[in-house]
Amino acid sequence: MKNILILLISLFTFSAGISQEKKSTEITGLDPSIKPGDNFFMYVNKKWYDATPIPATQAGVGAYMFMNYPQRMRLQGILESVSKGQFPAGSIEQKVGDFYASGMDTITIEKRGFEPIKPTLAKIDAIRDIPSLMTFVADEIKVGNGSIMSFGVGPDDKNSSMNIAHSYQTGIGLPDRDYYFKSDAPTVAIQNAYKTCLSTLFQLTGTDAATSKKNAEIIYDIDRQIATSHKTRVERRDVHANYNMMAIADLEKEQPNIGWKVFLKHLGAQIDSIDVAQPAYYEKLNGLLKSVPLQNWKLYLKANTISSYAGDLSKAFVNADFNFNKVLSGQAVQKTRGEIMASAVDNNLGEALGQLYVKKYFPEAAKKRMAVLVDNVQKAYAARIDKLDWMSDLTKQKAKEKLSAITKKIGYPDRWKDYSKVNISRDTYFENLMSASAADYQLEIAKLGKPVDKSEWFTTPSTVTAYNNPSANEIVFPAGILQSPYFDNDADDALNYGGIGMVIGHELTHTFDDQGAQYDKDGNVKNWWTKEDYAQFKSRIQQVINLYSTFTVLDNLHVNGAMTVGENTADIAGIAVAYDAFKMTKEGQGSTKIDGLTPDQRFFMSVAKIWKVKMKDEFLRLWINNNPHSPPLWRVNGPLMNTTPFYEAFDVKEGNKMFLPKKDRITIW
């Protein structure tokens, strides 16, 4: 259950003739029965959508996050190879190969049953009071098993050059607080599946069925009480409300049951203050530590421990965990052991495996080409800022200063993560996990009170993703996403600017979305706007919220416009700025057709191709409830409704379902 949410630059000038040196890529599968102006996502993707089954081991198929499925096949191939070789002890090949081999040894894992967690369960049995309970919680955080307390190290929002301690709301087993308070049939089914999973896990560790069922209800009740204190996902978008620097001495007085001073000492955190993002949670927890009987807290910690490690134990535990996730995501069949282990190695030794991945799959030419694209989209963004009719010159200058200060990371880190303290053996899978988690914690705690390392990456090189880190004012594009349909070093400019160009524009826009706009060029939460300009900005942000809230997904389920506003803003502006950058290339300025399609048509079709996704209804519902991005269909149709060149490229007119009057089309950046 711990992974339920994981189910979340310049060799080229604008006028250079790069497109003449690139091969064209044919665009196939268009559905002429659908008008482009009615549903562009389906016009481009419908034939693929109807003909492509979702693999039984997956909750969806296609691009975006689901490209990580074929990625895991690539990683599995690398791991199969190195796991059979002979490499020096301590080498990255030895570590990733032996880690993989230990997890593939299901015979040994099966024989051990839940033996690996018996010492932890015994520690819970030995808890005699709240102070000893909190000591246990702290000790488990150091090996990656979080429960009722959250602790992390990262930049200070008000002084982004320094690392401080942070604590966030936590403590629930379902993906979000709202799952405990809804009564619709799909949510009730998830609630029941969660309880069944808890009950089954207790039985697998020796508790009788009747008692296990009672235990599950006790834990669910604690969860639900905790959930009442949680902020919603929309509330957590408020940057200022989620920054609360508190003195440890004050927390000690206000929340004596938690015992912050001793708790932090056990974590190795010698600090006098901490950023408590959601204080209401810890106020609630302080009260619950007294009102909930100690025996029930011990049951809660046992459930948390068993469920956290269920996927790493014998088959019966894996099955119980999967049966819950099946209801949550709609995935019909468990992933193969090889795919599971490819993910496990990537999660625990990601930059070690990443070195092998980059060597095999990411040529230097691709990195250079991507650098050109990033630089050109960044230049187009500056030009768009200059043309904004709602922003004063003073704010424009600040915006461009922030834009030019952005750090751009492409492919893989300049300095790889050190795994020398991780001990890996071929026959102790669970202990390998613990060693990786413990070493990772020590790397984190060593950052506390130290300057921020701006070279650090927060994803692995092989992951199909991209991100914007506002506290560092940086954008990051790992090697994993730099492949078709997003990027093809041999493709024409229309496809690359409509693909990865849109993603670049999207990530740049996060620097200026509803949250990112509150950070200055150095990554500090600091106002750089005039009062009038910020009011104009907020009014446009509200337009995005209002529009996307009208989009229907399943039955009467709508996109949560307030929760997804940052990503939707980035999508709208991302396409616009990528298009501007494309129009600065020779191909973009020309009118030569390829396969009967104009350059602009190929650009917009590429936008639709990169979000080509089909998913189970259950996973789509999980997405709507928890994902800050709109579903793929609306990542295409929503932004294009606001993109006037799209109307011109496909003759979209009043009467088409995607038509918006020009005065209603949203332009922020």
N, C-alpha and C positions, 0 to 999 in steps of 0.2 A: 504493500500500500504506500510505501514511501515514495514511489515513482508515479503516482496517479496524475500529477500535473505535468509530468514529462511526456504523458500521452498527448514549454514554455518556461600618371601623375606624372621633362615633358617633351616628348619627342615629336609632338604634333601640333601644328597650328590650325586654327579653325578653317583656313582655306585650303589646307593640304589635300591632295587627292588620295587619301587613304582608301576610300571605297573602291578605287580602281584596282587596288592590290589584293582585295579580299574576294573570296568565293561567295557566291550567293547560295542561300539555302532555300530549298523549295518549301512553300507553305501549303500544306495539304489539309483535307478534311473539312473544308468550309461547307456549311449547310445552306444552300440557296433558298430553302423553304422558309428560313427565318430572316426577317429584315434586320440588317445591322443596327438600325435605329430603334428596334424593339427590344432586343436582348443580344448585345454584342458578344457577351461571354459565350452564349450558346451558339451564335452564328459561327464563331470560330471553333468552338470545342464540342458541339453537340454530337457529331459523328463519333468522335473519340469517346465521349461520355457514355453513349449508348453501347458501344462495342467493347468497352474495357471493364472487365470484372474487378472487383476489389479482392485481392488475395485474402484467403481465409485467415491468415496470420496477421492481417493489418486491419486498421479501422478506416483506411482510405487509401487512395492511389493517385499518382500524378506528380505534379511539381511541388514546389515549396517544401514544407516539412516532410512530405511523403517521399521526397527524393532521398531522405536519409535511409530509406529501406534499401535501394540499390547501393547506397554508400556503404551500408553495413556489409553488403556482399563483397564489395571491394576490400574493406577492412578485414573481413573474414579470410579472404584469399591471402592477404599479407600475413595474417596471424597463423594460418595453417602452415604456411611456408616456414616462418621463423620458429614455430613451435617444434618443428622436426629437425631443426639444425643444431649445430654445436657452436656456442658463442661464449666469449669470455664472461666470467661471473661479474655482474654489475653493469654489463653493457645494456643498452636499451633493447637490443634484440633478445638478450637473455631474459630481461624483466618482462617484456610484453609477451614473449613466447611462452615462458613458464606460467605467467598469470593465466594466459589463455588455456594452456594445457591443464592447469589445475581445475579450472571451471568446466572443462570438457570431460573431466574424470567423474562422470555421474555415478559410477559404481561406488567410489569412495564417499561421495557426497551422500548417496542414499544410505550407505551403511552407518554414517554418522548421525542421521536423523536430525534431532534438534540438540544434539550433544554440544555443538559450538556455543549455544546461548545458555546452557544450563548454569554456568558460573554467574552470568548476569542475572538470571532469575533468582539464584540463591542470594545475590546481593540485595535484591528487592525484598526477599523474605526476611533479611536481617535488618531492614529498616525499622527503627523503633520510635521515631518521632519526626517532626517536620524538619528540624535541622539536618538529620541524617538523610532524609528524603532529598533535600536540596543538594546535599553533597553528592548523592548518587546522580542526580540530574546533571550536575556540573561535570562529573567524571565521564558520563556518557556523551556529552557534547564533544568532548575531546577525542572521541572515536567515531564521530559522525552520527550518533543516535540522539537527535533532538527530541524534546517532548514538550514540557510546559514552559520552558525558558528558551529564548532565542538570543544568540550572541554572535556578532560578526565584527570584522574590522574593515574599515573603508574610509574614504575621504570625508572630511568635515565639510558639510554643505556651505558653511560660512568661511572656511579656510581650506580650500580644496587641495592645497599642497601638503597637508598633514593628515595622517591616518588617525582615526579615533575609534572608540567602541560604539557599536550600535545594537539596539535591541528592538525587535518587532513583535507584533501579535503572532501567536502560534497556538498550538495545543489541540487542534481539532483534526479528526480523521477523514472528514469529507472535504472536497476541494475548496469549499467556500462557506461562509456563515449562512447564506441564504438556503442552503440545502436542508438546514434544520428547521426552517420555518415555513416552507412551502408544502402544500397539500395536494398538488396535481399528481396524477397517476405516475408519470415517469419519475418524478422526484421521490415519491413514496416507494417505488420499486428500488431505487438506489439506496434509500434509508434501510429498507428491509435487507437488501443484499449486504450492506455494510454490517448490520447486526449479525446476519448469518455467518459472515466471514469471521467476525470476532468470536462467535460461539464455536465455530469449527476449529479455530486456532487453539482455543482453550482445551477443547477435547483432545486435540493432537498432542498436547503436552500433559495429558493424564487426568484432566478434570471430567467428571461425569456430565452427561448431556444436559440434565436439568439444571445443574449448577452453572454450567457454561452459558446457558441461555440467560440465566439471571445475571451473570457477570456482564454479558453483552449489554443488557438493559442498563445496568449501573454505569457502565462506561459511556453509553450513548447519552445518558442523562447528564453526566459531567461535561461531555462534549457540548451538549446543547446549552448548558449554563455558561460555559466559556464563550460560545458563539454569540451570546447576547451582548458581549462587550466588544466584539469585533467591528471595526469600521468596514463599510462596504467597499467594493472595488472602486466605485466612483469617488467616495470620500478619500480614498488613499491616493487620488491624483492631486490633492491639494499639497503642494510642495511645502508651504509654510506650516500648515497644520500638522504635518508629519515630521517636523523637525523640532524636537523638544530636548534641549540640553539640560540635564538634571544633575544636581550634586548628589553623590553617593550618600553623603551625610543626611541629606533631606529624604532620600528614598528609604534610608534605614529607619527614620522616624515615622514616615508615612506608611510604609509597608513592612512592618517588623517581622511578619510571618515569612516573607521571602528571604530576608537576611542577606541583602545585597552585598554587603562588605565581605562576608565569609564566602558567599557564592562566587564572587569575582576572584577572590584569593585562590580558590580551588581551580579556577580557570587559568590562573597565572596572569591575571590582568591587574596590574598595580596602577589603578587610576582613581581620580577623585571626582570624575563626572562621566556621564554616558548619554548618548542621544537615544531617548526612548521614543520611538516613532509614534506608537499608539499607547499613550499612558493609561487609557481606560482599561485596557486588557490587564495590565499589571495591578491596577487597583482591584479589579474583579478577582484576579488570581489570589491576591493577598487575602481577600475575604474567604474564598473557596478553600484555601489551605486550612482554614480553621473550621469552616462549617461542614465540609465533606469529611466523613470519618477516615482515619488513616488507613484502615483496611481497604476502603474503596479506592483510595489513591494508589495503594500498592497493586490492586487489580488493574487500575488504569495504566500504571507503568509497565506491568507485565504485558498487557494487550499492546501497548505501544512498542515494546521490545520485540514481541513475537511478530507483529505485523510489519515492523520495519525490516526485519531480516527474513521474512517468509520466503521471498524469492531466492534467497541464498541457501536455503536448507533443502531437505529431501523433497521428493515429488509431491507428497501429500500436502505439504505447506505451500509449495508452488501452485498446486491446483486450487487450494482455498483462496489464495491471493488472486489468481486469474479469474475465478468465478465471480468475484466482486468486480474486477476491472472489466469483465465481459459485459456486465449490466451497465457499467458506467460509459464504456466506449463503443460497444457494439462489436468489438473484435471477436470473431467466431472461434478461432483456433489459436492455441498458444504458438508463439514464435519458436523457431527451431533453436536448439541449444547453441548452435554456432552463431546465430544472429544475436541471441541474448548475450553471449560472451563477447562478441564484437563491441556491443554497447557498453558492457561492463569494463572492458579494457579502455575504451575511449573515455568513459566517465572517470576512471581512476588513474590512468597513465596516459591521458590524452595527448600531451605534447611529446611524449616518447613515441607513441604510435604515430603521431602527426608527422614526425621527422621521416618515418618510413613512407607514409602516404605521399608527402610532398615530393620526395625523391622519385617516386614512381609515377605520380599522376599530375604534377603541377610544374610545367616547364617554365623557365625564366622568361621566355617570350610572352607567355600569358600574363605574367606579373607586369611586364613593361607595357603591354597593350592596355591592361586595366588601369595602370597609372595615368596613361593618356586620357582615358575616359573620365576618370575621377577629376582630373584637372580641368577638363573642358566643361563638365557639368558644373563645377565650382565657379568657373568664369561666367557661365551662362546665368548662374544664380545671382552673381554680383550685378550683372546687367539688368536682371529683372527687378532687383531692389531699387536700382536707379530710376526705373520707370513707374514705381508704385505711386498711384495718385492719392492714396489715403495717408501716406506717411511723410512726416516733416524731414527736411534735409539733415537736421541734427540726429534724429533717430536712425535715418538711413546710414549715416556715417558710422554710428555705433554698430549697426547690424553688419556692415561690410567689414569692420574691424574684427568682429567676432567670426565672421565667415572665413576671413583670410587666416585667422589664428588656428583653425581646425587642424588637428593632427590626423593624418590619413594612414591607416594600417592595411596592408594588402597581403593576402596569402598566408603568411605565417610570421611568428615573432622573430625579431632580430636576435633575441637571446632566449634560449629554450629553458624551460622549467627544470629545476634540479630534483631528480628522484633518487639521489644517493642514499637518503635515509629510509627509503622504502625497501623492505626485505621481502623477496618473492621466492617461494618454493613451489615445485611442480605438484606437490601432494597435499598442500594445505590451503585450499581455496578460501575458506572463511578467514583464516589468519592473514592471508594476503590482502583481503579487503580491509581488515582492521589496521594493518600496517600502513596501507595507502591513506586511509582516513586519518590515522594518528599523525602521520608525517605532514599531511595537508593542513591539519590544525596547527601544528607547530610552525609552519610557514606563515600562517595567518596571524598567530599571536605575536610572532616576531616583528610584524609590521606596526604593531600598536605603538603610537607615539612617535613614529618615524615618518620621514618624508615619503610622499606617495611615489611609487615607481611607475612613471608614465609609460614604460615599455611593456607593462604587464597586459596580457590578453585574458578575456573572460569567456572565451569559447575555445573549442579545439579547432585546429586547422581543417579537419575533415568534415566539420558540421556544415550542413546547408542552411546558412543563416547569414545575417548581417546585423550590426547594431550600432547605435549611437550612445556614447557614454557622456552625459552632460557635465558631470563633475570633472572630467578631463578634457572636455570639448574635443572629442575625437569620434571618428567614424571608422568602422572595422569591417573588412570584407575577407573572411577566411577562404582558403583555397576551395573548400567544399562547394560554395555557391558559384564558383567561377567555372561553370560548365553549362552546357546546353540544358534547358532553353534560355538560361539567363545570359550566358556569355559563351561565345565561340570565336576563338582567335582568328579563324578563317572565314567568318561570316561577314556579310555586308553591314554597313553602318546602321541601316534602318533596324535590323534585328538586334544589334548590340545596344543601340541607344534606347530602343523600345523595351529591351530586356534589362540588362544590368544597369543601363543608364537610368531607367526608372527607379531601380533600387537605390542607386547612388543619390538621385534627387530626393528620394524618400528619406534616406538616412540623414542627408544634409538638412532636410526640413525639420527633423526632430530637434535640431538645434534651435528652431524657432516655432515649435508647436506650443500648446497651452502650458506644458511643463518646462520644456527646454528654453522657452523665451524668458524664463525667470532667472536663468543663469547668465553670468557675464562671460567675456571671452576667456577668462582664466578658470572657469568652472565653478565660480562662487555664486550662491544665491544672492543676487544683488540687482537692484533695479537700474536699467540703462535706458529706459523709455521716458518720453515726456508723458505727462498725465493724459493729454488729449490723444496721443497716438496709441497708448495702451487701451484706452476706451474703444477706439476704432478697431483695434486688434481683437478685443474681447467680443465685440458685436459680430465680427466675422466668424469667430470660433463658435458662437452660438448658432449661426446659420448652418454650420456643419452638423452640430448636434441635432438641430431641428430636422434637417433633411434626412440624415441617416436613421433617425428614429422612426421614419415612415416606412422603412424597408422591411418587408415581411420575409421570413426565412422558412419556418415550419408552421403550418397551420396559422395560428394567430400570434406566433412568436416573432417578435421584432428584434432588429439590431438595437443594442443598447447604445444610443447615440452619445450619451455622456461618458460611458466607459471606454468607447472606441474612438473618441474625438481626436486624440493625438495621432493615432495611426491613420485615421481618415484624412486628417489635415495633411499628413505626410504623403498619402497617396495622391491627393488632388494636386498638390504642388510638385510632387515627384514627377508625375507625368508631364506637367507643364514645363518644368525646367529641363527635363530630358529632351523634350521636343525642341525647345529653343536651342539646346546644344547640338542636336541633330541637324537643325536648319543651318548651322554654321559650317557643316561639312559640305564637300562638293556634291555628294549624293543627295543630301538633304536639300540643297539649293537647286538641284536639277529636277527633271521630270521623266527620266528614263524608266520605263516599266520593266519589271522582272516578273516573269510568269504572268503577265497581264495585269500586274498590280503596281500602282504608283508607289513612290518612296514613302509618302505619308501613310498609305494604306498598309504597307508592310510594317511601318513603325507601330501603328496601333494594333495590328494583328499580333505583333510580338508581345505587346503589353498583355493581351488576352492569353497568349500561350504560357507566359511565365506563372500565371495563377490557375493553370489547368489542373483542377483538383476535383475528385469525386470522393465522397465520404459517407459513411453509415449515418443514418438519422440520429442514432444515439450519440455518435461522436460530434455531429453537428450541434446537437443540443448542448453537449458538454462545452463545445467551442463558444456558443452564444453566451452561456452563463459565466465563462471564465476567461476567455481570450480577449485581450485588448484590441485585436485586429477584427475587422469585419470578415465575414465568410468570403471565400475567393470570388464568388460571383459578383459580390458588391465591391470587391477591390478592383474590379474591372468596370462594371457598369456605373457605379457611383461616381468615381472620378471623371469618367468620360462624359457623363451628363453635364459636367461643368467645364469641358474642354472644347472650345469653339472650333479649333482646327479639326477635331474629330467630326463635327457636324459637316464641315466642308468636304472632308475626305470621303464620306459615305452618304452625302446628300440627305442628312437627317433633317426632317421637317416637322412642323407642328402636326400632330396626329400620331407620330411615332411615340412609343411608350417611354423612351428615354429622353424625349424632348423636354427641355426647360427653356422658357423665354430667356433671351440674352440678359435681361436685367436681373434675372434670378440665378444666373450662374455664379458660383462662388469663386472669388479670387482673393487669396490672402497673400501669397508670395508669388 
